[in-house]
Amino acid sequence: MAVAVAGAVAMALAMAGAMAVAMAGAVVTVNFFLLERCFKMSNYVIVRTFSAGVFAGYLESRSGREVVLTNARRLWYWAGAASLSEMAMSGTKLPSECKFPVAVDRVLLLEAIEILDCTEAAKISIEGVPVWTA
């Protein structure tokens, strides 16, 4: 009977966008929509180029080493992340120390040597860095 009830609860929760897991008589609910929203990868990327520097933005297209980004910011100097890999996963812990100029509508990068997918948290962090101006 308990298995049938747990199965019915799991079915109902699964249809509502969650999953129930029965463990030692308890039901644990995991909301996968919330998890996906917090950690999902989007088309927001960080691109390291051979000579133009590092950019973050929305990947419009890629052909070989040519990459087009929209709403792109140059990451001229960053602090609060040990590497671009950390920046792509977590963003910056020190946004006020970063130097990210204004976003441009569109940029064509000719010599991309690294493209990192960003998490939603990293995107929010990078986009939240104050615009650096002269």
KENULUM-163810 format. One line per 4 residues: number of its first residue (from 1); their letters; for each residue x, y, z of N, C-alpha, C, O. Coordinates in nm, 3 decimals. Each point is the difference from the previous one (the first is absolute). Layout:
// residues N
NUM = a = X,Y,Z,X,Y,Z,X,Y,Z,X,Y,Z  ...
***
This chain:
// residues 134
1 = mava = 0.082,-0.120,0.000,-0.082,0.120,0.000,0.087,0.126,0.000,-0.026,0.094,-0.076  0.131,-0.091,0.163,0.087,0.117,0.009,0.072,0.023,-0.132,0.021,0.114,-0.041  0.018,-0.224,-0.026,0.068,0.012,-0.129,-0.095,0.058,-0.103,0.040,0.084,-0.081  -0.164,-0.128,0.082,-0.099,0.053,-0.094,-0.025,0.148,0.023,-0.011,0.077,-0.096
5 = vaga = 0.002,-0.036,0.221,-0.021,0.142,0.032,0.122,0.081,-0.043,-0.013,0.106,-0.061  0.133,-0.156,0.093,0.122,0.070,-0.040,0.009,0.009,-0.152,0.044,0.102,-0.053  -0.086,-0.206,-0.016,0.000,0.002,-0.146,-0.097,0.104,-0.055,0.032,0.070,-0.096  -0.149,-0.061,0.156,-0.099,0.099,-0.043,0.050,0.141,0.027,-0.019,0.090,-0.083
9 = vama = 0.083,-0.069,0.198,0.055,0.131,0.032,0.111,0.034,-0.098,0.006,0.113,-0.049  0.080,-0.208,0.020,0.109,0.023,-0.095,-0.055,0.036,-0.138,0.052,0.091,-0.065  -0.156,-0.159,0.020,-0.060,0.028,-0.129,-0.059,0.141,-0.002,0.020,0.074,-0.097  -0.090,-0.037,0.203,-0.062,0.133,0.006,0.106,0.109,0.002,-0.013,0.101,-0.069
13 = lama = 0.118,-0.121,0.148,0.106,0.101,0.008,0.079,0.008,-0.130,0.039,0.109,-0.042  -0.016,-0.221,-0.022,0.072,0.000,-0.127,-0.076,0.079,-0.105,0.060,0.073,-0.079  -0.191,-0.087,0.078,-0.080,0.076,-0.095,-0.001,0.148,0.034,-0.025,0.082,-0.088  0.052,-0.046,0.212,0.001,0.140,0.041,0.138,0.062,-0.014,0.021,0.114,0.041
17 = gama = 0.075,-0.187,-0.099,0.133,0.056,-0.021,0.095,-0.032,0.113,0.104,0.064,0.012  -0.136,-0.161,0.069,0.089,-0.040,0.109,0.008,-0.151,0.001,-0.079,-0.069,-0.066  0.174,0.017,0.142,0.017,-0.144,0.009,0.005,-0.039,0.147,0.066,0.067,0.080  -0.134,-0.173,-0.046,0.002,-0.047,0.139,0.084,-0.127,0.007,-0.008,-0.086,-0.088
21 = vama = 0.085,0.077,0.191,0.083,-0.117,0.022,-0.033,-0.054,0.139,0.010,0.073,0.098  -0.050,-0.198,-0.090,-0.033,-0.059,0.129,0.128,-0.052,0.064,0.071,-0.081,-0.059  -0.042,0.128,0.180,0.120,-0.043,0.071,-0.038,-0.028,0.144,-0.041,0.091,0.072  0.054,-0.215,-0.029,-0.025,-0.041,0.139,-0.135,0.051,0.050,-0.010,0.049,0.112
25 = gavv = -0.091,-0.060,-0.195,-0.133,0.039,0.041,-0.030,0.148,-0.015,-0.115,0.041,0.019  0.215,0.041,-0.054,-0.022,0.143,-0.018,-0.001,0.032,-0.148,0.059,-0.072,-0.080  -0.125,0.177,0.045,-0.005,0.042,-0.140,0.079,0.130,-0.011,-0.029,0.098,0.069  0.130,-0.098,-0.155,0.083,0.118,-0.023,-0.038,0.055,-0.136,0.000,-0.074,-0.099
29 = tvnf = -0.033,0.202,0.092,-0.041,0.060,-0.126,0.112,0.090,-0.052,0.053,0.084,0.072  -0.019,-0.103,-0.199,0.103,0.081,-0.065,-0.068,0.074,-0.115,-0.057,-0.063,-0.089  0.063,0.194,0.091,-0.060,0.079,-0.106,0.104,0.022,-0.109,0.087,0.087,0.012  -0.094,-0.166,-0.119,0.099,0.007,-0.106,-0.010,0.128,-0.083,0.099,0.042,-0.059
33 = flle = -0.217,0.020,0.054,-0.012,0.127,-0.071,0.084,0.107,0.070,0.068,0.078,-0.066  -0.073,-0.076,0.200,0.079,0.097,0.075,0.149,-0.028,-0.015,0.078,0.093,-0.021  -0.039,-0.220,0.031,0.141,-0.035,-0.018,0.049,0.039,-0.139,0.110,0.054,-0.013  -0.189,-0.081,-0.089,0.039,0.034,-0.137,0.015,0.151,-0.015,0.092,0.046,-0.068
37 = rcfk = -0.181,0.029,0.130,0.006,0.146,-0.011,0.125,0.056,0.067,0.059,0.097,-0.048  -0.018,-0.159,0.159,0.118,0.048,0.072,0.130,-0.039,-0.069,0.096,0.077,0.002  -0.091,-0.194,-0.062,0.126,-0.052,-0.050,0.002,-0.027,-0.150,0.098,-0.053,-0.051  -0.203,0.089,-0.019,-0.006,-0.036,-0.141,0.104,0.075,-0.082,0.038,0.113,0.033
41 = msny = 0.006,-0.176,-0.136,0.091,0.062,-0.094,-0.086,0.067,-0.107,-0.098,-0.057,-0.047  0.134,0.175,0.010,-0.074,0.071,-0.103,0.094,0.026,-0.116,0.109,-0.058,-0.005  -0.148,0.142,-0.086,0.092,0.034,-0.108,0.087,0.118,0.040,0.062,0.063,-0.086  -0.056,-0.032,0.215,0.090,0.103,0.052,0.135,-0.064,0.021,0.012,-0.100,0.071
45 = vivr = 0.091,0.157,-0.132,0.132,-0.063,-0.001,0.109,0.102,0.031,-0.021,0.121,-0.009  0.137,-0.173,0.046,0.123,0.079,0.007,0.089,-0.051,-0.111,0.021,-0.120,-0.016  0.033,0.214,-0.063,0.088,-0.035,-0.112,0.137,0.064,0.023,0.010,0.121,0.019  0.093,-0.204,-0.021,0.138,0.050,0.004,0.050,0.001,-0.144,-0.011,-0.100,-0.072
49 = tfsa = 0.065,0.213,0.030,0.052,0.011,-0.136,0.153,0.000,0.003,0.061,0.015,0.106  -0.001,-0.031,-0.223,0.145,-0.003,-0.010,0.061,0.136,0.033,0.101,0.006,0.070  -0.160,0.102,-0.119,0.062,0.131,0.022,-0.096,0.112,0.040,0.046,0.108,0.038  -0.176,-0.130,-0.045,-0.096,0.107,0.032,-0.045,-0.003,0.145,-0.070,0.091,0.044
53 = gvfa = 0.108,-0.191,0.031,-0.038,-0.008,0.140,-0.112,-0.099,0.026,-0.021,-0.095,-0.075  -0.051,0.121,0.184,-0.106,-0.090,0.047,-0.133,0.074,-0.003,-0.007,0.117,0.039  -0.096,-0.184,-0.086,-0.134,0.059,-0.011,-0.103,-0.094,0.061,0.018,-0.122,0.001  -0.125,0.180,0.051,-0.115,-0.078,0.047,-0.123,0.054,-0.071,-0.018,0.121,-0.012
57 = gyle = -0.066,-0.212,-0.035,-0.121,0.043,-0.069,-0.080,-0.120,-0.049,0.030,-0.115,0.034  -0.132,0.145,-0.113,-0.088,-0.104,-0.053,0.053,-0.050,-0.134,0.021,0.079,-0.092  0.001,-0.208,0.083,0.055,-0.060,-0.122,-0.106,0.003,-0.110,-0.103,-0.066,0.009  0.131,0.144,-0.114,-0.089,0.006,-0.114,0.038,-0.106,-0.103,-0.085,-0.070,-0.054
61 = srsg = 0.217,0.060,0.028,0.046,-0.100,-0.097,0.148,-0.028,0.018,0.073,0.077,0.063  -0.032,-0.189,-0.119,0.141,-0.038,-0.001,0.029,-0.073,-0.129,-0.075,-0.088,-0.042  0.187,0.125,-0.021,0.046,-0.067,-0.121,0.152,-0.009,0.010,0.071,0.099,-0.020  -0.022,-0.218,0.051,0.143,-0.015,0.021,0.042,0.084,0.120,-0.054,-0.017,0.110
65 = revv = 0.149,0.107,-0.131,0.046,0.087,0.109,-0.074,0.134,0.005,0.029,0.083,0.086  -0.123,-0.063,-0.177,-0.079,0.124,0.000,-0.124,-0.019,0.088,-0.077,-0.094,-0.018  0.060,0.185,0.112,-0.112,-0.006,0.094,-0.070,0.135,-0.001,0.065,0.105,0.006  -0.197,-0.107,-0.012,-0.079,0.123,0.010,-0.073,-0.004,0.134,-0.072,-0.095,0.030
69 = ltna = 0.092,0.201,0.050,-0.071,0.016,0.126,-0.090,0.122,-0.008,0.032,0.098,-0.067  -0.145,-0.104,0.135,-0.087,0.116,0.014,-0.004,0.039,0.147,0.028,-0.082,0.088  -0.062,0.208,-0.063,-0.002,0.054,0.137,0.128,-0.042,0.073,-0.005,-0.059,0.108  0.119,0.089,-0.169,0.129,-0.051,0.046,0.081,0.106,0.075,0.004,0.117,-0.037
73 = rrlw = 0.060,-0.162,0.144,0.089,0.086,0.079,0.142,-0.057,-0.007,0.019,-0.121,0.008  0.078,0.210,-0.022,0.140,-0.040,0.009,0.033,-0.014,0.148,-0.028,0.090,0.079  0.088,-0.202,-0.041,0.044,-0.020,0.138,0.146,0.045,0.006,0.092,-0.082,-0.005  -0.073,0.213,0.017,0.133,0.059,-0.009,0.087,-0.038,0.118,0.119,-0.028,-0.016
77 = ywag = -0.178,0.026,0.136,0.069,-0.039,0.122,-0.104,-0.059,0.095,-0.108,0.057,0.014  0.139,-0.169,0.050,-0.094,-0.055,0.096,0.070,-0.034,0.130,0.120,-0.028,0.003  -0.198,0.030,0.102,0.043,-0.041,0.134,-0.114,-0.083,0.058,-0.114,0.009,-0.046  0.143,-0.088,0.146,-0.105,-0.080,0.063,-0.029,-0.130,-0.069,-0.100,-0.066,0.030
81 = aasl = 0.185,0.027,-0.124,-0.007,-0.132,-0.065,0.144,-0.036,-0.037,0.071,0.081,-0.060  -0.030,-0.201,0.096,0.139,-0.040,-0.022,0.032,-0.023,-0.147,0.116,0.009,-0.041  -0.219,-0.040,-0.039,0.021,-0.032,-0.141,-0.128,0.029,-0.077,-0.104,0.027,0.059  0.114,-0.033,-0.190,-0.122,0.015,-0.080,-0.094,-0.116,0.022,-0.122,0.015,-0.010
85 = sema = 0.175,-0.131,0.041,-0.085,-0.115,0.031,-0.087,0.029,0.122,-0.120,-0.028,-0.001  0.180,0.084,0.105,-0.077,0.037,0.118,-0.099,0.112,-0.032,-0.113,-0.001,0.049  0.156,0.096,-0.131,-0.089,0.109,-0.041,-0.122,-0.057,-0.072,-0.112,0.047,0.022  0.131,-0.146,-0.108,-0.110,-0.059,-0.076,-0.095,-0.080,0.088,-0.118,-0.014,-0.033
89 = msgt = 0.169,-0.039,0.142,-0.085,-0.080,0.089,-0.067,0.083,0.110,-0.116,-0.023,0.033  0.190,0.120,0.023,-0.049,0.071,0.117,-0.014,0.151,-0.018,-0.071,0.065,0.076  0.139,-0.010,-0.175,0.005,0.145,-0.014,0.110,0.055,0.088,0.091,-0.073,0.040  -0.099,0.201,-0.009,0.101,0.065,0.083,-0.052,0.023,0.141,-0.117,0.030,0.021
93 = klps = 0.208,-0.045,0.076,-0.035,0.030,0.138,0.032,0.146,0.035,-0.039,0.049,0.106  0.111,0.020,-0.196,0.041,0.139,0.024,-0.038,0.089,-0.119,0.089,0.051,-0.068  -0.217,-0.032,0.043,-0.041,0.075,-0.119,0.052,0.143,-0.004,0.026,0.053,-0.108  -0.010,0.011,0.222,0.045,0.139,0.002,0.146,0.014,-0.040,0.045,0.110,-0.031
97 = eckf = 0.030,-0.219,0.031,0.141,0.004,-0.039,0.022,-0.040,-0.147,0.112,0.007,-0.050  -0.218,-0.049,-0.017,0.011,-0.042,-0.140,-0.006,0.122,-0.093,-0.058,0.103,0.034  0.118,-0.117,-0.151,-0.005,0.105,-0.102,-0.063,-0.060,-0.126,0.069,-0.054,-0.086  -0.201,0.067,0.078,-0.077,-0.048,-0.114,-0.067,0.121,-0.064,-0.094,0.054,0.058
101 = pvav = 0.140,-0.009,-0.176,-0.063,0.115,-0.066,-0.145,-0.029,-0.041,-0.052,-0.110,0.021  -0.010,0.210,-0.079,-0.139,-0.009,-0.045,-0.017,-0.114,-0.101,0.092,-0.031,-0.076  -0.209,-0.030,0.076,-0.030,-0.106,-0.097,-0.022,0.059,-0.138,-0.058,0.108,-0.014  0.105,-0.178,-0.087,-0.028,0.039,-0.139,-0.110,-0.089,-0.053,-0.016,-0.113,0.045
105 = drvl = -0.060,0.164,-0.141,-0.112,-0.077,-0.055,0.046,-0.130,-0.066,-0.065,-0.104,0.014  0.179,0.111,-0.085,0.046,-0.118,-0.076,0.149,0.015,-0.024,0.049,0.110,-0.028  0.025,-0.221,0.039,0.143,0.001,-0.029,0.037,-0.129,-0.074,-0.048,-0.108,0.034  0.133,0.122,-0.135,0.054,-0.114,-0.073,0.142,-0.022,0.050,0.085,0.087,-0.015
109 = llea = -0.061,-0.201,0.074,0.132,-0.036,0.052,0.063,-0.098,-0.097,-0.058,-0.105,-0.029  0.177,0.138,-0.021,0.059,-0.076,-0.110,0.089,-0.116,0.043,0.014,-0.096,-0.077  0.045,0.100,0.192,0.093,-0.106,0.042,-0.036,-0.056,0.137,0.078,0.012,0.094  -0.195,-0.073,-0.082,-0.042,-0.060,0.127,0.084,-0.124,0.027,0.013,-0.087,-0.086
113 = ieil = 0.044,0.080,0.206,0.079,-0.119,0.037,-0.063,-0.077,0.116,0.042,-0.111,0.031  -0.143,0.170,0.033,-0.069,-0.068,0.110,-0.141,0.057,0.012,-0.019,0.122,-0.001  -0.080,-0.211,0.014,-0.139,0.041,0.021,-0.052,-0.076,0.120,-0.001,-0.124,0.001  -0.042,0.197,0.101,-0.050,-0.061,0.123,-0.148,0.031,0.017,-0.039,0.117,-0.001
117 = dcte = -0.043,-0.219,0.017,-0.141,0.020,0.032,-0.009,0.054,0.142,0.074,-0.044,0.088  -0.164,0.138,-0.065,-0.019,0.059,0.133,-0.128,-0.051,0.064,-0.099,-0.027,-0.068  0.103,0.014,0.199,-0.121,-0.031,0.074,-0.084,0.127,0.010,0.049,0.110,-0.026  -0.173,-0.125,0.063,-0.088,0.115,0.019,0.056,0.091,0.110,-0.006,0.122,-0.011
121 = aaki = 0.059,-0.182,0.118,0.058,0.078,0.109,0.118,0.084,-0.048,0.014,0.115,0.039  0.070,-0.172,-0.123,0.115,0.072,-0.055,-0.046,0.114,-0.090,0.054,0.110,0.006  -0.154,-0.137,-0.089,-0.053,0.103,-0.089,-0.053,0.119,0.080,0.030,0.115,-0.033  -0.106,-0.142,0.136,-0.055,0.107,0.084,0.113,0.079,0.065,-0.006,0.123,0.008
125 = sieg = 0.107,-0.192,0.038,0.114,0.065,0.063,0.075,0.090,-0.098,0.030,0.115,0.032  0.002,-0.168,-0.149,0.075,0.077,-0.101,-0.080,0.121,-0.046,0.053,0.110,-0.009  -0.181,-0.131,-0.020,-0.083,0.111,-0.046,-0.022,0.104,0.110,-0.033,0.115,-0.029  0.051,-0.156,0.155,-0.020,0.092,0.112,0.122,0.084,0.036,-0.009,0.088,0.085
129 = vpvw = 0.123,-0.115,-0.149,0.121,0.079,0.026,-0.023,0.142,-0.052,-0.042,0.018,-0.114  0.071,0.082,0.196,-0.018,0.139,-0.047,0.083,0.028,-0.125,0.110,-0.053,-0.016  -0.163,0.135,-0.073,0.072,0.034,-0.124,0.123,0.083,0.034,-0.008,0.100,0.071  0.121,-0.144,-0.122,0.126,0.070,0.021,0.021,0.099,-0.111,-0.007,-0.036,-0.118
133 = ta = 0.033,0.162,0.153,0.024,0.104,-0.100,0.125,0.077,0.037,0.047,-0.006,0.114  0.006,0.077,-0.210,0.122,0.079,0.023,-0.032,0.127,0.076,0.089,0.080,0.028
***
